[in-house]
């Protein structure tokens, strides 16, 4: 429990920042067009697999979807799933990645930070599993959702007190349970999916990066083989002795996490654990797989090169 408390203490301020990021709905800060949220029908997800965690208790609003910035977002997720994106067997490396989209725990950037990332990983021989984790409830109608977000961050909104560590962990409990269940399911079916159970990692974006860190530090049996923190919180933490290699990508003009220091990297280095940081001059927040003219688009190739350097993409005999 001491590690849990240290983790959530370090992330409590970051969670508030992530909720602010949710006000931009995990979309790129730089985007200026197609920013209207438009309700859409729930997309077909024929390959989605329920991972076995219970439906979110006391949830009244049903899952709904909308488009923004030319991308698809899910909201009010109450039943967690993973969607596999498996590589061509001829190029499969045996490595796998759980992909955790961001969205402030109120929405999920399923396309830009989920499916598109997973497709790109599968093209590189990595089995990818997009985790649609359970979310905090928001108003069912789009107008109510937008209004609730504006009220939350208006000058008249009362700022809630900072939660203590136990409350903070309780707030993340459903998402950590979803992450653990995803790892357990992938390991159970590793032979079927031709995956090495010792080479299953996780990469997350914004709030998904926060979940990735929580999974690595407090996820008990999840034990990711490597982790990627893409424009997520960089607060210092207590690093366990078996901490996995860490990859971090962030833009220097990220309005949420670029000015809080690099305590997470310092913690990893002080523990003499592998860590790599890419700080891009421009990119804003939420760039994900969006095509841009900034060097932040290079994060994906850098991530794959890093996995290669660590021997994660070398097929076993």
C-alpha positions in Angstrom: 0.0 0.0 0.0 3.0 2.4 0.6 3.8 2.2 -3.1 0.1 2.9 -4.0 0.1 5.9 -1.7 3.3 7.3 -3.2 2.0 6.9 -6.7 -1.3 8.5 -6.2 0.2 11.4 -4.2 2.5 12.1 -7.1 -0.3 11.9 -9.6 -3.0 13.9 -7.7 -2.0 17.2 -9.2 -1.5 15.6 -12.6 -5.1 14.2 -12.5 -6.4 17.7 -12.2 -4.3 18.7 -15.2 -5.6 15.8 -17.2 -9.2 16.9 -16.4 -8.3 20.3 -17.8 -7.0 18.5 -20.8 -10.3 16.8 -21.1 -11.9 20.2 -21.7 -10.2 20.0 -25.1 -11.5 16.4 -25.3 -8.0 14.9 -25.9 -7.9 16.6 -29.2 -4.8 18.4 -30.4 -4.5 21.9 -29.0 -3.2 23.1 -32.3 -6.3 22.0 -34.3 -8.5 24.8 -35.5 -11.0 23.0 -37.8 -13.8 20.4 -37.4 -13.7 21.2 -33.6 -17.5 20.8 -33.2 -18.5 17.7 -31.3 -21.0 15.9 -33.4 -22.9 12.8 -32.1 -22.5 9.7 -34.2 -23.8 6.2 -34.1 -21.8 3.7 -32.1 -19.3 2.2 -34.6 -19.3 -1.5 -35.3 -16.7 -3.1 -33.2 -16.9 -6.8 -34.3 -13.5 -7.7 -32.8 -14.0 -6.1 -29.4 -13.7 -8.5 -26.5 -15.2 -7.9 -23.1 -12.4 -8.4 -20.6 -14.6 -9.5 -17.6 -14.6 -6.6 -15.3 -18.0 -5.8 -13.9 -20.2 -3.1 -15.5 -19.5 0.3 -13.9 -21.7 0.4 -10.8 -24.5 3.0 -10.5 -24.0 4.1 -14.1 -27.1 5.6 -15.7 -25.8 7.1 -19.0 -25.2 4.6 -21.8 -22.1 4.5 -23.9 -22.2 7.1 -26.7 -19.9 8.3 -29.4 -19.1 11.6 -31.2 -16.7 12.9 -33.8 -14.3 15.9 -33.5 -11.2 16.9 -35.4 -12.1 14.2 -37.9 -11.7 11.5 -35.3 -14.0 9.3 -33.2 -14.4 9.5 -29.4 -16.3 7.3 -27.0 -18.0 8.5 -23.8 -19.8 6.9 -20.8 -18.0 3.6 -21.3 -19.4 1.2 -18.6 -18.2 -2.1 -20.0 -14.5 -2.5 -20.7 -13.2 -4.2 -23.8 -10.0 -4.8 -25.8 -9.9 -4.8 -29.6 -7.0 -6.9 -31.1 -5.0 -5.7 -34.1 -2.8 -8.6 -35.0 0.1 -8.5 -37.4 0.6 -10.5 -40.5 2.0 -13.9 -39.2 4.9 -13.5 -41.6 6.1 -10.4 -39.8 4.9 -11.0 -36.3 7.6 -10.5 -33.7 5.7 -12.0 -30.7 5.7 -8.7 -28.9 2.4 -7.1 -27.8 1.2 -3.7 -26.6 -1.9 -2.6 -24.6 -2.9 0.8 -26.1 -4.7 3.2 -23.7 -6.3 6.2 -25.3 -6.6 9.5 -23.4 -9.5 11.8 -22.6 -9.4 12.9 -19.0 -11.3 9.7 -17.8 -14.4 11.3 -19.3 -14.0 10.4 -22.9 -11.7 8.2 -25.0 -9.8 9.2 -28.2 -10.5 5.8 -29.7 -9.3 6.6 -33.3 -6.3 8.9 -33.0 -4.9 7.4 -29.8 -6.3 3.9 -30.2 -7.1 2.2 -33.4 -4.6 4.2 -35.5 -1.8 3.5 -33.1 -2.7 -0.2 -33.0 -2.8 -0.4 -36.8 0.6 1.2 -37.1 2.0 -1.2 -34.4 0.6 -4.2 -36.2 2.3 -3.1 -39.4 5.6 -3.2 -37.5 4.9 -6.8 -36.4 3.5 -6.0 -32.9 0.2 -7.3 -31.7 -1.8 -4.3 -30.4 -4.8 -4.3 -28.1 -6.8 -1.1 -27.8 -8.2 -0.9 -24.2 -11.6 0.8 -24.0 -11.6 1.3 -20.2 -14.5 2.4 -18.1 -15.0 6.1 -17.7 -16.4 8.6 -15.2 -20.1 9.3 -16.1 -21.0 12.5 -17.9 -24.5 13.8 -19.0 -26.0 11.6 -21.7 -26.8 14.4 -24.1 -24.1 16.2 -26.0 -25.3 19.7 -24.9 -25.3 18.6 -21.3 -21.8 17.2 -21.6 -20.5 20.4 -23.1 -22.3 22.4 -20.5 -20.9 20.3 -17.7 -17.4 20.7 -18.9 -17.7 24.5 -19.1 -19.2 24.6 -15.7 -16.4 22.5 -14.3 -13.8 24.9 -15.5 -15.7 28.2 -15.2 -14.4 30.9 -12.8 -17.5 30.3 -10.6 -16.9 26.6 -10.3 -15.8 25.6 -6.9 -12.4 23.9 -7.0 -12.7 20.5 -5.2 -10.1 19.8 -2.4 -7.1 17.7 -3.4 -8.0 14.1 -2.5 -5.9 12.1 -0.1 -4.0 9.1 -1.6 -6.6 6.5 -0.6 -9.4 8.5 -2.3 -7.2 9.0 -5.3 -6.5 5.2 -5.7 -10.2 4.5 -5.2 -10.9 7.0 -8.1 -8.6 5.1 -10.4 -9.6 1.6 -9.2 -12.0 0.8 -12.1 -9.4 1.7 -14.7 -6.5 -0.1 -13.0 -8.8 -3.2 -12.7 -9.5 -2.9 -16.5 -5.8 -2.7 -17.3 -5.0 -5.7 -15.1 -7.8 -7.7 -16.7 -6.6 -6.8 -20.2 -3.1 -8.1 -19.4 -4.5 -11.3 -17.9 -6.7 -12.0 -20.9 -3.9 -11.4 -23.4 -1.6 -13.8 -21.4 -4.4 -16.4 -21.3 -4.7 -16.3 -25.1 -1.0 -15.7 -25.9 -0.6 -19.0 -27.6 -3.6 -18.4 -29.8 -2.4 -14.9 -30.8 1.2 -16.0 -31.1 2.4 -13.6 -28.4 5.3 -14.0 -26.0 3.7 -13.5 -22.5 7.0 -12.0 -21.3 6.9 -9.2 -24.0 3.6 -7.5 -23.4 3.9 -3.8 -22.8 1.7 -0.8 -22.5 1.5 2.7 -24.1 -0.8 5.4 -23.1 -1.7 9.0 -24.1 -2.5 11.8 -21.6 -5.0 10.2 -19.1 -4.1 6.8 -20.8 -0.4 7.6 -19.9 -1.5 8.1 -16.3 -3.2 4.7 -16.4 -0.1 3.2 -17.9 2.1 4.5 -15.1 -0.5 3.4 -12.5 -0.5 -0.1 -14.1 3.3 -0.3 -14.0 3.6 0.9 -10.4 0.5 -0.4 -8.7 -1.0 -2.9 -11.1 0.2 -5.9 -9.2 0.0 -8.9 -11.6 -0.1 -6.8 -14.8 3.7 -6.5 -14.9 4.1 -4.7 -18.3 7.4 -5.5 -20.0 7.8 -1.9 -21.1 5.8 1.3 -20.9 5.3 4.3 -23.1 4.1 7.6 -21.5 3.0 9.9 -24.4 2.3 13.4 -23.3 1.3 12.3 -19.8 2.2 13.4 -16.3 5.8 13.4 -15.3 5.6 13.7 -11.6 8.3 11.9 -9.6 7.4 8.5 -8.2 9.0 5.7 -6.1 10.4 3.3 -8.7 10.1 -0.4 -7.8 13.0 -2.7 -8.2 11.4 -4.5 -11.2 10.3 -1.4 -13.0 10.1 -1.8 -16.8 11.9 0.3 -19.4 10.2 3.7 -19.8 9.7 5.7 -23.0 8.4 9.3 -22.8 7.4 11.6 -25.6 6.2 15.2 -24.9 6.1 18.5 -26.8 7.8 21.5 -25.2 4.7 23.6 -26.0 2.3 21.1 -24.3 0.2 23.5 -22.1 -0.5 20.8 -19.5 2.7 18.8 -18.8 5.6 20.6 -20.4 6.3 23.0 -17.5 6.2 20.7 -14.5 9.7 19.4 -14.7 10.9 15.8 -15.5 10.6 14.2 -12.1 9.5 10.9 -13.6 12.6 10.6 -15.7 14.8 11.7 -12.7 13.1 9.0 -10.6 13.8 6.3 -13.2 17.4 7.3 -13.7 18.0 7.5 -9.9 16.8 4.0 -9.7 19.2 3.0 -12.5 16.3 1.8 -14.6 16.2 2.3 -18.4 14.5 5.5 -19.5 14.3 7.5 -22.8 12.8 11.0 -23.1 11.9 12.7 -26.4 11.1 16.4 -25.9 9.8 17.9 -29.2 10.0 21.6 -29.8 6.4 21.8 -31.0 3.4 19.5 -31.1 1.0 20.8 -28.4 -1.1 18.2 -26.5 -2.9 15.3 -28.1 -1.0 15.0 -31.3 -1.1 11.2 -31.3 -1.2 9.9 -34.9 -2.6 13.1 -36.4 -0.5 14.2 -39.4 1.4 17.3 -38.6 4.4 19.3 -39.8 6.1 19.3 -36.4 8.8 16.8 -35.4 6.4 15.4 -32.7 5.1 13.1 -35.4 8.4 11.3 -35.1 7.4 9.8 -31.7 6.0 6.6 -33.2 9.1 5.7 -35.2 11.2 6.6 -32.2 9.1 4.3 -30.0 9.4 1.4 -32.4 13.2 2.0 -32.7 13.4 2.0 -28.9 11.5 -1.3 -28.7 13.9 -2.7 -31.3 16.9 -1.6 -29.2 15.5 -3.4 -26.2 15.1 -6.6 -28.2 11.3 -6.6 -28.0 10.8 -7.0 -31.7 13.2 -9.8 -32.3 11.2 -13.0 -32.9 12.1 -15.9 -30.7 13.2 -19.1 -32.2 
